[in-house]
């Protein structure tokens, strides 16, 4: 899955959650809330990876690549 596809997938999940929970009725506010929630999810993934290896530079290469890919996902979410 590309970073853009993953960003969209996370965003849609958050948008559905926000819409279903009736947190906000206005479309613009709902979209902003979904975007922020999606960014929190990606941040949590990165934080977990970071904690597993006590920092970026002690991560095995495959995990650094995943961490960096998640940065791309965040960039794609911010473009939405």
C-alpha positions as CSV (number, residue, x, y, z in Angstrom):
1,X,0.0,0.0,0.0
2,X,1.4,3.4,-0.9
3,X,1.7,6.1,1.7
4,X,-1.1,8.0,0.0
5,X,-3.4,4.9,0.0
6,X,-2.7,4.3,3.7
7,X,-3.3,8.0,4.5
8,X,-6.6,7.8,2.8
9,X,-7.5,4.5,4.5
10,X,-6.8,5.9,8.0
11,X,-8.5,9.2,7.2
12,X,-11.7,7.4,6.0
13,X,-11.8,5.3,9.1
14,X,-11.5,8.4,11.3
15,X,-14.1,10.2,9.2
16,X,-16.5,7.4,9.5
17,X,-15.9,7.3,13.3
18,X,-16.5,11.0,13.7
19,X,-19.6,10.9,11.5
20,X,-21.0,7.9,13.2
21,X,-20.4,9.3,16.7
22,X,-22.1,12.6,15.7
23,X,-19.2,14.5,17.3
24,X,-19.7,17.3,14.8
25,X,-22.5,18.0,12.4
26,X,-20.7,20.4,10.1
27,X,-18.8,18.8,7.3
28,X,-15.7,21.0,7.6
29,X,-15.4,20.4,11.3
30,X,-15.9,16.7,10.8
31,X,-13.2,16.6,8.2
32,X,-10.7,18.5,10.4
33,X,-11.5,16.2,13.3
34,X,-11.0,13.1,11.2
35,X,-7.7,14.5,9.9
36,X,-6.4,15.2,13.4
37,X,-7.5,11.7,14.5
38,X,-5.7,10.1,11.6
39,X,-2.5,12.0,12.4
40,X,-2.7,10.9,16.0
41,X,-3.0,7.2,14.8
42,X,0.1,7.5,12.7
43,X,2.0,9.3,15.5
44,X,1.1,6.5,17.8
45,X,2.5,3.9,15.4
46,X,5.7,5.9,15.1
47,X,6.0,6.3,18.9
48,X,5.5,2.5,19.4
49,X,8.3,1.8,16.9
50,X,10.5,4.4,18.5
51,X,10.0,2.9,22.0
52,X,10.7,-0.6,20.8
53,X,14.2,0.3,19.7
54,X,15.0,3.2,22.0
55,X,15.3,5.7,19.2
56,X,15.5,6.0,15.5
57,X,19.2,5.4,15.1
58,X,19.1,2.1,17.0
59,X,16.3,0.7,14.9
60,X,17.1,-2.1,12.4
61,X,17.0,-0.7,8.8
62,X,13.6,-2.3,8.0
63,X,12.0,-0.5,11.0
64,X,13.6,2.8,10.0
65,X,12.1,2.4,6.5
66,X,8.7,1.8,8.1
67,X,9.1,4.8,10.4
68,X,10.1,7.0,7.4
69,X,7.1,5.6,5.4
70,X,4.8,6.7,8.2
71,X,6.3,10.2,7.8
72,X,5.1,10.1,4.2
73,X,1.7,8.9,5.3
74,X,1.5,11.9,7.7
75,X,2.4,14.2,4.8
76,X,-0.4,12.7,2.7
77,X,-2.9,13.2,5.5
78,X,-1.8,16.8,5.8
79,X,-2.5,17.4,2.1
80,X,-6.1,16.2,2.5
